[in-house]
Structure formats: structure tokens, C-alpha cells
């Protein structure tokens, strides 16, 4: 009698449906175990997707670099010396640090995080004003509401144009008013608005009250020369940001006669560390979820084994008669194991359907807004396959216990039992 034999399956389903209430109660442990396992994995994936949404548009292989004051004397220079970056440093880094893909120098009116008064027809906005290249959008993507962002033609022709944040728009324009083509005044100089933007649901450094102008325009309009406030640097995807950061700092220290061990002369922020930390956190959480789910599943499968042990006891006469009529231990063992597999598989299928419904409901209720704690909490096909393989594997192992008990029943002793 093979595994696909009709009589085998008929006997399995007859046995399992003989006492439906007991069969249903037996499967509850596996059902809840699968709900917990798939639910935890789905919630973890949803949290990971939520993090990815927060950081969408922000390059993971990027960093910022700026100057500070020296903290160590060196070559006759006292500590506390102020340093300034220039456009020459951009070319130096590009030529000497092969890991660097793109550098976007930027400069700002006033101090870091400072604001200036932007005017338009009697209205004002205290905004941060940045001089930028179009490449800044590679590191931190802007969501353009109207118009466009700065392009290369604006840079080459030093056009007096600007892109303003949605908060600046609300302060300078009437509700519903089209800002494109209108002029705003910054430090007595007029700029034409070519676009408006809002945050892209990701890390936002400048805020929505910022104003962007072409870097070359900033140089001529505000007489900044070749000065650079700080640099946004994009590193090749297959290269280490930390290694590039060290090479850049060492290079600049040599140029500016800074002590090689000075930790404060140049400040930096490595975005890859944030993403590595998040990936490590979600990986550990996924492992913990799988660990908890598997042990819960094991408890449910053990419950199935216990019930099958009881049914083997109840079917002692039946098993004895079958043995007396020539049924081999292999046939008896196979039937009991198949009962364990069928019980576990259908319970797992029901649990999987329920858990997917719960995850879908959570996504509909909480995952649709921009500030959702998690997004699209689903499980991958690989996770589903691994879960079902483990579930069936455990059912086979646990099913061997009642199966071996059934095989040990001697036909003569079974026929004597009442």
C-alpha cells in the first residue's frame, strides 16, 4: 500500500473524522502556533518596510563632511585653529580617493542651521538658504510639488532661480497661489521661484522652510568665492563608507597641516552606520520571531502526538486485527505518521490563512499613513516554504512516537483486550 493508495487515505480521514471535536481541539495548538509564527515574521517585515519608507530617497552609502576647530597643536599651529573648505578640496578628494562616486559641495547663508529673512510683497519667512549642485538630490531626494529642482543649466549660467520648501511657500504666498515664476528677495537680491518641494517621508536635513539656489549663483550673489560650507559625499555601492571617510580626513589633514591624530578638526556623519544598525536590528528581531514561533509550533505538534497516542490506545483491537490479517509494521507506522502529517498540515494551512488576514487588516488599519509604524507586513515565499517544511518535518518526527507505540502492539494481546 503506497503513499498515494486510496485505501490509506480513506482510513486516515475516517480515523480523523470519527471524533471531530477532539480533532478540532487537537489542531488548535498548531493553528495558534502558525498564527504566532507568521504574525511575528510579518510584523518584523512590516517594521523593516517602515524603516525603508522612512529612509526612502536617502542614499545609504553617503556621508557629510564639514570642518571644526583643531584640538591639537601641530607644526607651529596652536590648537583651536579654524579651518575652511574650498572647491579645490572637492577636486582633490575626487582625484585622490577612488572610493568616492559623487561630491556635492554646499554652502549656507549664516551659520549652520541659521536662517535669513526671505521677503515677498510684505510677507516674510525665516528660512535656511543653501547654495547647492543638482547632485545633492542623489543623497537626499526631494519630493517636488510644483515645477522642478535645480539643474545643470542653472549652475552653468548662474541663474537667479530658487526652489522653496512648502512651509516657506505658505508664509510667502496666498493659499492656492501659483509660485512658479514669481520672485522672492533674499538679502536684497531677487530670485525667481522654479519649484516647491516637501519632505519625502525620509530623513530631512533642511526642513520644509528651506530655499535652494544654484551654487554658482550663490557665489556671485552673496560673494562667497570658492568657500564650501560642507560636502555631501556619495561612495561607490561596493566600497566602504568608513574607509572613504578615513582617507578623506587623512588627505585633508595633510593639506591643512592638522595633526594626524586630531579627532575634532573635521566632522563627519556616516549614513551607512544607521542602515547597518537597522538591518542588524531587524535581522535579530526576525531570528527571535522565528525562534519563538518554532517552539510554539513544536508545542502544538506535541499536542497532536499526545492525541494520536490516545487514539492508538483506543484502536488497540483494530490494530491487532489488521496485524493478524497480515498488515506489516511499516503499513501501521505509515498510517499513523500520515494522520500526524494531515492533522498538522491542515491546521497549519488554516493558521496561515488567518494570520495573513490579520496582517492584511493591520496594514489597512495602520499601514497606509506616512507615519505608519510598519508598512506592508507580509511574509516572503521563502519564509512560508521554510515554515511549512519545518511544520511537516516536526509532524513526522513527533508522529513516530505514536507510530512506534502502535507497531509494538502484539496481535494476540490486542485481540484479548476488551
N, C-alpha and C positions, 0 to 999 in steps of 0.2 A: 504494500500500500504506500504509494508515493505521496509527496507533499501536496500534489495537486489532485489527489484522489477525491472524488465526490463524497464517498462514504466517510472519509476522515473529516472533511469539513462539516458534513451533516451531523456527525457525532459531536464535534466541537460546539456547534451552535445549539444543538439540542441540550447539551450539558449546561451551557452558559445561560440559556433562556429558561431553564427549568425553575429557577428561583430568581425572577427579575429584580426584586427589591434588593436581595443580597448582592446580586451582580452590580446593580447601580451604586449601592453604597460602597462596594469594593473599589469601583473606578473613581470615586470622588477624590481619593488621595492623589491619584495620578493627574486628574483634571486640574486640581488646585496647584499641583507641582508645576505643570506646564504653564499655567496662567502666571505663576510667580516667575518662572524662568524666562518666558518670552516677554512678560511685562517689564522685568528688570532690564533685560537686554535692549528692549525697545526704548525704554526711558533713557537709558545710557546713550543710545544712538541719537535720541532726540536732543539730549543735552549737548552732545558733540555738534550736532547740526546747528543748535542755537549759538554755540561759540563761533562756528564758521560764519553764521549770518552776521554776528556782531563784528567780526573782523573782515567781512567781505569787502573787497576793494583795497585792502591794506596788504602790501607785499610782505610776505613772511620772511623773505631774505633781504631785508633792508635795515638801515640804521641811520641815526642822526649823529652829526659831529659838530661840536662848537668849541670855542676857546674859553678858558677861565684864567685865573691868575696862577703863576708858578708858586709852588710850595717849597722849593729847594733852590739854594744858590748854585750857580754854575758858570764857569768861565768868566768870572768877574761880575756877573749879573746877580743882583740881590733877589731874594725871594719876594713874592708879591708882584712880580712884573706882569703887566697886562699884555696880552697877545691879540693880534687881529689877523683873521684870514683874508685872503685876496683871491682874485680869479686865477692868478698864477698857480696857486695851490691846487686848484681844480685840475689844471693841465698836468701838474707834477704828479698828482695821485693817479691820474689816468695812465700816464706813461710808466710809472714805477710799480704799480700794484695791479698785477694781471687779473686778480680775482674780481676787481670792480667792473661792473657792467655799465652803469649809468650814474652820473653825479648831477644833481640838480641844486646848484647854489641858490640861496635865497637871502634876502635882506629885509629888514623891517624898520618902519619909522618908529623912533623912540626906542626904549629899552625892550628887552624880551618880555612878552606878554603886555607890553604897553599899548596904549590907544591914542589916537588923534581924533580931532573933531572933523567929521565929514559933513559938508553943508549942501543943501539944495532948497532953494525957494523958501527960505526961512525955517526950514526943518534941519535938524542935526542928528548925527549919530556918532557916538564914541566908538570907533571901530579900530581894529588892528589892520594895518595896511602893509601888505607884503609885495616885494618885487620878486617875481618867480619866472622860471622857464616852464614851457609846457610839460616837460618831463616830470614835474612834481606830481602830476596826475598818475604816474606809474606807481608811486609809493603810496599815495592816499587818494583814492578815486573820489571825485566829486559828483554828486547827482545833480545834473543841470536841469533846472526847472524851465527856464526860457533862454533862448539864444545859444551861446557856445562858450567854451573855455578859451584861454589864451592859446594862440597857435604860433608857428614858427615865423610866419609873415609879420605878426605883431612884434616879434623880437627883432627881426632884421630891419624893419622900418621904424622901430621905436615909436610905435603908435601910442597915442594918449587914450588908451582904452582901459576898461577895468571890468572885472567880474565881481559882483557883490553877493553876500550871503542873504538868506531870506529874512533874517532879523534886521539887517541894515535896510533892506527894501521896505519893510513895514514901517521903519522910522522915517524914511526919506520920501516915500511915495504914498499916495492915497490907495485905499483898498481897491483892487481891480485895475489900477492904472498900469499901462504898459511901460516898463522901464527901459526897454531896448531903444537905443538911440538918444536917450536923454542924458543930460550932463550933471555931474556932481563935482564939488570943489573940495580938493584936499590940499591943505597948506597953501591956499591961494591959486592953485593950478586946477584947471578944468580937465575932467576925464569923461569920455563917452562910455556909457554902460553897454556892454555887448552880451551880457549874460547874468543870470542869477542862479544860485545853487543852494542846496540844502544838504544836511548830513546824509551820508549813505549807509545809515544803520551800522556804522563801523566806528573804529577809533577815530575821533575827530580832534585834531590838534588846534585848529584855528578858530573853531566855533562858527556859528552861522551869522555872526556880526562882522565878518572879515571882508576885506576888499583886496583883490588881487590885481596887480598891474604888471605888464611885461618888465622883466629885469632891466633891459636896456633903457626903457622909458624911465624907470625908477632912477637909474644912474644920472640921466640928463636932467630930469625934472627936480630931483632933490639933491643933486650934486654929491652923490655918494662915491664917485670914482670907481675903482676896482674893488672896493670893500665888499666882503661877504660876511653876513651875519652868522650863518651856519649852513651845513650841507646835508641834504638828504641823499643817501648813497644806496644804490641797488647793487647787490652782489650776485654773481652768476649762481643759478639754482644748484649746480653741483659743487659749489665751493662753500667753505665755512665762513660765516659772517664774523665769527670771533677771530679767525686767522686774519681776515682782511682788516678788521678793526685794529689789531695789534700792529700790522705792517704800516697802516696809515699813520698811527700815532708815532711809531718809531721814526718814520720818514719826516714827519713834521717837527719832531723834537730835534732831529739833526739840523733841519733847516733853520729853526728859530733858536738854536743854542739853548735847549732845555735839557736838564739833567735826565739821562735815560730812565732813571727810576722814579721820576716825578709823577705821582698818580693824579695830580689835580690840574695840570696845565691844560689838558684837553679833555673835555667832557664828551660822553657819547651815550647812546641808547640803542641797544641791540634788540630788534623786534623778534628775532628768531628765538630768543630765550623765552619769551612769552608763549609762543606757539609750541615750543618743545615742552614747556611745563604743562600746558593744556593737554597736549597729546599724551603725556605721561599720566596725567590725572585721569583722563577718560579711559586709557588702557588699563590702569589699575582698577578703576570702577567696573569696567567690563569683565575683568577677571574675577573680581569679587562677586558680581552679579551671577556669573556663570557658576562659581563655586557654590554659592547659596542655593541656586536653582538645582544643581545636580544633586546635592544632598537632600533637598526637599523631594526631588524625583525619586531618589533611592528609597526614601521613607515610604512614598506611595507605592512603589513596586514591591517593597517588602510586605505591605498590606495585602497586595494581590497574592503573593506567595503564601501568606498565612491562610487566606481564604481557600486557596487551592489545596492546602494541607487538610483543611476541614472537609472539603468535598471528596478528597481521596479516601478519607476515613469513612465517609458516608457511602462511598461507592465500592466498598471492600468486596461485597458479593459480586457486583458487576465485573470488577477486575478479575476476581477469581474465576468466574465462568469463562471470561474471554481467554485467560491463561490456559484453562483446561481445554478449551476448544482449539488451542494452537497459537494464540497471539504471542508473539515474541516480546521480550523486554524492550527491544528497540521500538516496536509499534506502540506499546504502552507509554514509553517515555516521550515519544514524538507527539502523541496526542496531548499529554499534559503540558508540554512545552508550547504547543500551538495554542492551547487555551490561554496560557500566560501571555503569549505574544498578541493574540487577538484582543484580549481584555486591555492590555497596556496600549496597544496601537490606537484602538478606537477611543479610549479615554484621552490619550494624548491629542488626537485629532479634534475632539470636542474642546479640550482646553486651549488648543491653538486657535480655533475659530473664535472662542470667547475672548481670548487675550488680544487678538487682532481687532475685534470690535471695541474693546476697552481703549486700546491705543488710538484707534481712529476717533473715538469720542473725545478723548483728551486733546487730540490735535485740533479737532473742530472747536472745542471749548476754550482752549488756552494757547494754541499754537499759531493762530492766524495774525496776531498783532505784531508790530515791530519790536515790542519789548517782551515778547513771549519768553518764558524760561526755557522752553525747548521747542524745536521745530521738527515736524515730520518724524515722530517717534516710531520708526519701523525697524524690522529686523531684516538682515540680509538673507539671501537664499542659502549661503554657506552656513550661517548660524542655524537656520531651520533644519538643514540636512544633518548637521552635526548633532543637533538636539534629538532628532528622531532616531538617528543611528545609535546614539547613546541610550536612548529610551528602550529601543528594541534589544540592544545588547544586554542591558541590565535585566530586561524581562526574560531573556534566555538564561542568563546566569542564575537568576532567582528562581526561575521555573524548574531548574534542575533539582532543587530541594524536594518539592512535592513529587516530581517525576521519579526520582530515585526511591522515595518512600513507597510509591506505587509499585515499582519493579520488585522491591523486597518482599511484597506480599506473596506468600506461598499459596498456590491454588487450593490445596487441601484445607489449609487453615481458613482461607476466605470462605469456602463453601460451608464450613462448620459454623460460621458466625451468623447470628440472627440479627 
